[in-house]
């Protein structure tokens, strides 16, 4: 907390004039082009590893970067927070891209691998049920990269599972059918500070280097 408070003072004292101007423009509204769904883990900082500025990303973070699916009426089968973020970003902000970004050494994935029934915290135990589909895929040996530790294999499968859950939302289906919304599965390796994107044709996550970045940009 001390570091946080001092950081605010330092930011106010040393803030770049460009930032001050940017925040001034953002005071009247926002127009991000991407909904970025990430884990609440303090080591995962999207604006840092993606070098984005204020106003670029509409960010949804929760434990395990989970997205509960919705029913046939577009109503979330669990907490409404994630559903509200998807509705607002796709229908009001009209984002053109949704990214689900998992990460290595995820505590939520470790808990699921060890057995969700062992989790002592009732709300956390219930919440982690949204990772069970990915666990079933792991048990069937469907992980994209079998060289990773088991919980990291699950983390990658979980990203793909949450992408499928997002597709259950009517606003997402509609925007995708119209060709103005794309979904992306990313994975952040904390130890190497590398970001990977899932390539459907290759059935694996590929490091986003200059070559992969060009491939991704050409599809936008």
C-alpha positions as CSV (number, residue, x, y, z in Angstrom):
1,X,0.0,0.0,0.0
2,X,2.9,2.4,0.8
3,X,4.3,1.8,-2.7
4,X,0.9,2.4,-4.3
5,X,0.4,5.7,-2.5
6,X,3.9,6.9,-3.2
7,X,3.5,5.9,-6.8
8,X,0.4,8.1,-7.1
9,X,2.4,11.1,-5.8
10,X,5.3,10.3,-8.2
11,X,2.9,10.0,-11.1
12,X,1.3,13.4,-10.3
13,X,4.7,15.0,-9.9
14,X,6.4,13.4,-13.0
15,X,3.5,12.6,-15.3
16,X,4.3,13.2,-18.9
17,X,2.4,16.1,-20.5
18,X,1.2,13.7,-23.2
19,X,-0.4,11.5,-20.6
20,X,-2.2,14.5,-19.0
21,X,-3.5,15.4,-22.4
22,X,-4.6,11.9,-23.1
23,X,-6.5,11.6,-19.8
24,X,-8.1,15.0,-20.5
25,X,-9.6,13.6,-23.8
26,X,-10.7,10.4,-22.1
27,X,-12.6,12.3,-19.5
28,X,-15.6,12.6,-21.9
29,X,-15.7,9.0,-23.0
30,X,-13.9,5.9,-24.1
31,X,-13.6,4.0,-27.4
32,X,-11.3,1.0,-26.9
33,X,-11.2,-1.5,-29.7
34,X,-10.5,-4.6,-27.6
35,X,-12.0,-6.4,-24.7
36,X,-9.1,-8.0,-22.8
37,X,-10.0,-10.8,-20.4
38,X,-7.2,-11.8,-18.1
39,X,-6.5,-13.3,-14.7
40,X,-6.5,-11.2,-11.5
41,X,-2.9,-12.5,-10.8
42,X,-0.8,-9.5,-9.8
43,X,2.0,-10.7,-12.1
44,X,-0.2,-10.3,-15.2
45,X,-0.2,-6.7,-16.4
46,X,-1.7,-6.4,-19.9
47,X,-0.9,-2.7,-20.3
48,X,2.7,-3.4,-19.6
49,X,3.4,-6.4,-21.8
50,X,1.2,-5.1,-24.6
51,X,2.6,-1.5,-24.4
52,X,-0.9,0.0,-24.5
53,X,-2.0,3.4,-23.5
54,X,-5.0,4.5,-21.3
55,X,-8.2,4.0,-23.3
56,X,-6.9,1.2,-25.6
57,X,-8.2,-1.8,-23.7
58,X,-11.5,-2.5,-21.9
59,X,-10.2,-5.0,-19.3
60,X,-12.1,-7.7,-17.5
61,X,-10.0,-9.6,-14.8
62,X,-11.0,-12.4,-12.5
63,X,-9.5,-15.5,-10.9
64,X,-8.5,-17.9,-13.7
65,X,-9.7,-15.6,-16.6
66,X,-12.9,-17.5,-16.6
67,X,-16.1,-16.7,-18.5
68,X,-19.3,-18.5,-17.5
69,X,-21.4,-19.5,-20.6
70,X,-24.9,-18.1,-21.0
71,X,-28.2,-19.9,-21.7
72,X,-30.3,-19.6,-24.8
73,X,-31.7,-16.3,-23.7
74,X,-28.3,-14.7,-23.3
75,X,-28.4,-14.8,-19.5
76,X,-25.2,-15.8,-17.7
77,X,-25.3,-19.2,-16.0
78,X,-23.2,-17.7,-13.1
79,X,-22.0,-14.3,-12.0
80,X,-23.4,-11.4,-14.1
81,X,-20.2,-9.4,-14.0
82,X,-18.5,-11.2,-16.9
83,X,-21.7,-11.2,-18.9
84,X,-22.2,-7.5,-18.3
85,X,-18.7,-6.7,-19.5
86,X,-19.2,-8.7,-22.7
87,X,-22.6,-7.1,-23.4
88,X,-21.3,-3.6,-22.7
89,X,-18.1,-4.0,-24.7
90,X,-19.8,-5.6,-27.8
91,X,-23.0,-3.6,-27.9
92,X,-22.1,-0.2,-26.5
93,X,-18.4,0.2,-27.1
94,X,-18.5,-2.0,-30.3
95,X,-15.1,-3.5,-29.7
96,X,-13.8,-5.4,-32.7
97,X,-11.7,-7.9,-30.8
98,X,-11.9,-10.0,-27.7
99,X,-8.8,-11.5,-26.2
100,X,-8.7,-14.2,-23.5
101,X,-5.3,-14.3,-22.0
102,X,-4.2,-17.1,-19.6
103,X,-0.8,-17.3,-18.0
104,X,1.8,-19.7,-16.7
105,X,1.9,-20.7,-13.0
106,X,-1.8,-19.8,-12.5
107,X,-3.0,-20.5,-9.0
108,X,-6.5,-21.2,-10.2
109,X,-5.2,-23.9,-12.6
110,X,-3.1,-25.4,-9.9
111,X,-6.1,-25.7,-7.7
112,X,-8.2,-27.3,-10.4
113,X,-5.4,-29.8,-11.2
114,X,-5.1,-30.7,-7.5
115,X,-8.8,-31.2,-7.2
116,X,-11.4,-28.4,-6.8
117,X,-13.0,-30.3,-4.0
118,X,-10.0,-29.7,-1.8
119,X,-10.4,-25.9,-2.0
120,X,-11.5,-24.7,1.4
121,X,-12.9,-21.3,0.3
122,X,-16.5,-21.8,-0.7
123,X,-16.9,-19.0,-3.2
124,X,-13.5,-19.8,-4.9
125,X,-14.4,-23.5,-5.0
126,X,-17.7,-22.7,-6.7
127,X,-16.1,-20.3,-9.1
128,X,-13.5,-22.7,-10.3
129,X,-16.1,-25.0,-11.7
130,X,-15.9,-23.0,-14.9
131,X,-12.5,-24.5,-15.5
132,X,-13.8,-28.1,-15.3
133,X,-14.4,-28.4,-19.1
134,X,-10.7,-27.6,-19.7
135,X,-9.7,-30.2,-17.1
136,X,-11.8,-32.8,-18.9
137,X,-9.9,-31.9,-22.1
138,X,-6.6,-32.2,-20.2
139,X,-7.6,-35.7,-19.0
140,X,-8.3,-36.7,-22.6
141,X,-4.7,-35.7,-23.5
142,X,-5.8,-32.7,-25.7
143,X,-3.3,-30.1,-24.5
144,X,-1.6,-28.1,-27.3
145,X,1.9,-28.5,-25.7
146,X,2.6,-31.7,-23.7
147,X,6.1,-30.4,-22.8
148,X,4.6,-28.0,-20.3
149,X,3.9,-28.7,-16.7
150,X,0.4,-30.2,-16.2
151,X,-1.1,-27.0,-14.7
152,X,0.3,-24.9,-17.6
153,X,-1.2,-27.4,-20.1
154,X,-4.5,-26.8,-18.3
155,X,-4.0,-23.0,-18.5
156,X,-3.7,-23.1,-22.2
157,X,-6.7,-25.4,-22.6
158,X,-8.6,-23.2,-20.3
159,X,-8.1,-20.2,-22.6
160,X,-9.6,-22.2,-25.5
161,X,-12.5,-23.3,-23.3
162,X,-13.3,-19.8,-22.3
163,X,-13.3,-18.7,-25.9
164,X,-16.0,-21.3,-26.6
165,X,-18.0,-19.9,-23.6
166,X,-17.8,-16.4,-25.0
167,X,-19.3,-17.7,-28.3
168,X,-22.4,-18.6,-26.4
169,X,-23.4,-14.9,-26.0
170,X,-25.9,-13.6,-28.5
171,X,-24.2,-10.3,-29.0
172,X,-20.9,-12.1,-29.8
173,X,-22.6,-14.5,-32.2
174,X,-24.3,-11.6,-34.0
175,X,-21.1,-9.5,-34.3
176,X,-19.1,-12.5,-35.4
177,X,-21.6,-13.5,-38.1
178,X,-21.5,-9.9,-39.4
179,X,-17.7,-10.2,-39.6
180,X,-16.9,-7.3,-37.3
181,X,-15.7,-9.2,-34.2
182,X,-12.8,-11.6,-33.8
183,X,-11.8,-13.7,-30.8
184,X,-8.2,-14.4,-29.9
185,X,-6.7,-16.9,-27.4
186,X,-3.4,-15.7,-25.9
187,X,-1.1,-17.1,-23.2
188,X,1.5,-15.2,-21.2
189,X,4.6,-17.0,-20.0
190,X,5.6,-15.1,-16.8
191,X,9.1,-16.5,-16.5
192,X,10.1,-15.4,-20.0
193,X,7.7,-12.4,-20.3
194,X,6.6,-13.9,-23.7
195,X,3.1,-13.8,-25.1
196,X,1.7,-16.6,-27.3
197,X,-1.3,-16.6,-29.7
198,X,-3.2,-19.8,-30.5
199,X,-3.0,-20.8,-34.2
200,X,-6.0,-22.9,-35.1
201,X,-4.3,-24.5,-38.1
202,X,-1.3,-25.5,-36.1
203,X,-3.3,-26.5,-33.0
204,X,-0.8,-24.8,-30.7
205,X,0.2,-21.5,-29.2
206,X,2.8,-19.6,-31.2
207,X,5.2,-16.9,-29.8
208,X,4.1,-13.5,-30.9
209,X,7.4,-12.3,-32.4
210,X,7.7,-10.1,-35.5
211,X,6.7,-13.0,-37.9
212,X,3.6,-14.0,-35.8
213,X,2.7,-10.4,-35.3
214,X,2.6,-9.8,-39.0
215,X,0.4,-12.9,-39.5
216,X,-2.0,-11.6,-36.8
217,X,-2.1,-8.1,-38.2
218,X,-2.8,-9.4,-41.7
219,X,-6.0,-11.0,-40.4
220,X,-7.4,-7.8,-38.9
